[in-house]
Amino acid sequence: MAELVQAGSAVIEVRGLTKSYGDVPAVRGIDLTVEHGQIFALLGPNGAGKTTTVEILEGYRSRDGGTVRVLGHDPARQRKRLKSQIGIVLQSSGMDRYLTVSETVAMYAGFYPRPRPVDQVIELVGLEDKRDTRVLKLSGGQQRRLDVALALAGDPDLLFLDEPTTGFDPSARHEAWETIKNLAVLGKTVLLTTHYMDEAQYLADQVAVISNGLIVAEGPPATIGNRDRARARIRYRLTDDAVPPADLAGPPGPDGLTELVPDDLTTALHRLTGWALEQHVALTGLEVIRPSLEDVYLELTGGPAEPAGQASPAPASPAPASTAPAGTARTGTGPGGRKGRRRS
């Protein structure tokens, strides 16, 4: 048994992690710390080293250099001891479609030495009304809840969530977000990968951006990349061909909105609205915008986030699909494991 992880202590500690595939470096000396009870989002474009890093943490890929401790274990040397303490949710799974929700959770709970009670797991993910429903009758959002239930079946201390809402409609995404938020309430630690910036913004306590095998920024979503100190933009649309003061004017964009990036936001906004009131001019669409997490991401990585679920070519890799402890298979649809896929 690993030592108990106390509140405020590190669940994941990575120092100087490196990994190459032949002559191609995938991870080039990164440091990471994930504290107990955090939801930690690891962001980065395909091919940046994100998947390699996570698979090393899970114990499914070897590293070339550096030190890694997960729940007090070295995943490369103590994988068997680690497996019963982690849960993994991949983008898709290979559950038996003809089992019911309760039968599926019970089967996976049987893989672990000290599982959480089946009914409790089903309640935690909000599937009480579906406990006797077969998997093939579940909606996409409900199946994703079941994926999380399987990861929780062994009562793990740490969960890895790989793009958990890929392909979801907005309603299902928000349902999944609430389920993930509740994991932190249970005292679980979550490492999340996602290509959705709004998802990271809503869920994560801490964000790290990886690009070209290096961590290029890390911090709370609200402050990463100095978002909180970046200059804000004022956007507005004029009516009746009104002409504002020269220093507050500008050519309208394709959407008809004029955009300013003032040095002093308060003064500029006060002058603009004061002028509009004096001249009886309506400033339609008036808004003040600070850089979003996506804006920061684009600046840090030099390009847009890939559409979720699409990957660039990557070295061949075994699929770290099973949430079962040592002694069970990683892939398959029976008691030995479940199929899944992971994107870079």
Buried (B, 14 or more C-beta within 10 A) or exposed (E): EBEEBEEEEBBBBBEBBBBBEEEEBBBBBBBBBBBBBBBBBBBBBBBBBBBBBBBBBBBBBEBEEBEBBBBBBBBEEBBEBBBBBBBBBBBBBBBBEEBBBBBBBBBBBBBBEEBBEBEEBBEBBBBEEBBEBBBEEBBEBBBBBBBBBBBBBBBBBBBBBBBBBBEBEEEBBBBBBEBBEBBBEEEBBBBBBBBBBEBBBBBBBBBBBBBBBBBBBBBEBEEBBEBEEBEBBBBBBBEEEEEBEEEBEBEBEEEEBBBBEBEEBEEBBEBBBEBBEEEEBEBEEBEEEBBBBBBBBBBBBEEEBBEBEEEEEBEEBEBBBBBBBEEBEBBBBEBBBBBBBBBB
